[in-house]
Structure formats: C-alpha cells, structure tokens
Amino acid sequence: MLSEEYGLHRVVRPEGVLPQQAEQLDPSLPLRSSELLIDVEALNIDAASFRQIWHESSKDVRRAGEIVAAIVQRRGKLHNPVTGSGGILMGRVSQIGAEHPGRSRLCPGERIASLVSLSLTPLRLEQVLAVHPAAERVDVRGQAILFASAAYAKLPGDLPDQVALAVLDVCGAPAQVARYVKRGMKIAVLGAGKAGTLCLAQARRSLGDSGLLIAVDVSAAALEPLLAMGLCDAAIELDATRPVELMRRVAAATGGELCDLVVNCASSTGTEMSAVVSLKAGGTALFFSMATSFTAATLGAEGLAKDVVLLMGNGYVPGHADLALNLLRADEALLRLFQARCRGADQSVPSGARS
C-alpha cells in the first residue's frame, strides 16, 4: 500500500500530509514489515540548516548539539523549523522488515547512508556525542526508520566514511548537472562548498576543454584550490547576495554574453537574483540550495522580463550516488580536498545533549 511505502502511518500531525510536510512524526517501535531500522551514528546536516543552527547557538558546540536534540525530540525527525530542511544520516542496519525492498540486498550490521532528507525520516536520539562544524556533521546515538520508498547507499569500502557521507549528502546536484551541461556552454556555479565543488567537477568533465566554467564564492580560500585543480577557468570572490556586482563581473568574464547555465549552491538566503541576472536570454538556473526562495526567484525573473528557465534541483536522480562518488575516485586532488574539508577544525560536545 502507498500509505506504507510513503510512511503515512508515521505522521502524528496534521492528518492528511506526507512525512516531509508533517509537523511531527512517530519514530517509535515496533518496526513495520515495510520498514528498515537503522542504528544511527552520524547526521550530516544540510548546509543551510547547519548554518542557521550554528548561528543560533552563537557558535557554541554544546548549544548546537542541544538545538539538534530539541528539534528531534519535538518533531520526531530532524526538520529545521527555520530552513525547512534536514540532511542525511549514516548508521548500521539493525532490523529489516519482511516486506522491505532491501531485504534481499542488505544484512544486519551493514553500514549505509540514507539518500532521503532527515526532514521526512522518523528519528529518535539517545545522545548527541559530538559536533563537527567544519564538516556540518553531528555524531549521535539513536535510531531511525527508512520507509520502503526511501533511497539509501551502502558506504563504500574504498573511501573514508566522513568523505563518503559528505558526498552522498549532495550527490543529486552533480547528477543533475550531468543532465544539463552541453559542450561549449558558459557556466557559473554559486557556492564552493560540497555541492558546488562536485558540480564544478562534473561540469568540467562534461565540458572537457570547451566552454567556460566560473566559480563564485565569498571565500578566497575556498576558490583557490578549485582554480589550482582546474575545476574552474575563472573565480569570482564575491558575496552572492550582491546581484548587480555579480552580473557585472560575470559579464566581464564572458565577454558580455553572460551564462547558459547557473547552478546555485550558495547556503545563504538572498542569492536567487544573482543566478537570474547572470543568465543570458534562454539560459537555465538550477537551484540546489535549501535557502532558495521560489518566490524571490520567479518574481525576480518576471520583474526583469528575463526569459530564463528556473529549475528547483531534485535531490534524487537514478545512479546519483555512484556518479558523485566516482568523481572522487577519478580525481585524487578532489579526494584530498574533501578529506581536508572533512577534517576541518572539529570540536567535541560533552555527552550531555540528550533527546
């Protein structure tokens, strides 16, 4: 039944909505026959959500852990009420329902990552163990339930866990880029974080030695390795909430032509118009940030009489996990960059944050 496949039976309130829309889910046991139970080890929080939590906590790791625990306790899932987003999880298979589609492919004890948002995943936390700000990861002890419709990936044995988790969290972005990039295009990617870096890597692979690839980020430190690795032809150090300045600089970089495709992976609000004004007529903007406002993007384009295509990135694409992981397998420098970013300046949370 679709109600079982989509997890409608786990919705506490309001009635008649899907789990992602729900205010609260029920993560309690026993497990239903169509479900998968995971012993959760880590939550990889999406960039927009972690940024908001980190700001709310005044960059205090203990307080950040308490905020995460409080959201999960209140909602039965990690669904940030401010950003509306979540992230993904990593853990071990605990129980497999008799009618779950993964029963023939999974064994108890196998380590997997979810490929659906924590905003629709029933979750119960016993304890927050550590917060890793640089990696936007929270180590936890708890249990989660995946519905029959929920995608997942086995953690690869040839890549470090934290690197694989960071890549899988945003694997839909480069997979969508692969669909839309054509040789000879002029492309800009806003945001040089996890998603932006992988989008640049895939765009470079799709373009080959043709076209033009521009990286945009507020941080020079984030842009420098991308230039050095050849993942972009030009780098613009600029806050993407400044669309007029970005339009001028993109015009200069493209000889006045602007871009055929802009991929917006910026984790801050107010960057929609930077994507729109950087496009030539008939171009396409692909929005992957959870901070994106549909209203700002559509009304802004309309107000400028800009004939462009605006796409909201769907995080699910068949084969997206393998595509993203293979980008790192094929590029040792890219793998080293992700390893360095995942190490970061991690900090531990005392074991008092409970849900």
Secondary structure, 3 states (H helix, E strand, C coil): CHHHHCCHHHEEECCCCCCCCCCEECCCCCCCCCCEEEEEEEEEECHHHHHHHHHHCCCCHHHHHHHHHHHHHHHCCCCCCCCCCCEEEEEEEEEECCCCCCCCCCCCCCEEEECCCHHHCCEEEEEEEEEEHHHCEEEEEEEEEECCCCCEEECCCCCCHHHHHHHHHCCHHHHHHHHHCCCCCEEEEECCCHHHHHHHHHHHHHHCCCCEEEEEECCHHHHHHHHHCCCCCEEEECCCCCHHHHHHHHHHHCCCCCEEEEEECCCCCCCHHHHHHCEEEEEEEEECCCCCCHHHHHHHHHHCCCCCEEEECCCCCCCHHHHHHHHHHCCHHHHHHHHHHHHCCCEEEEEEECC
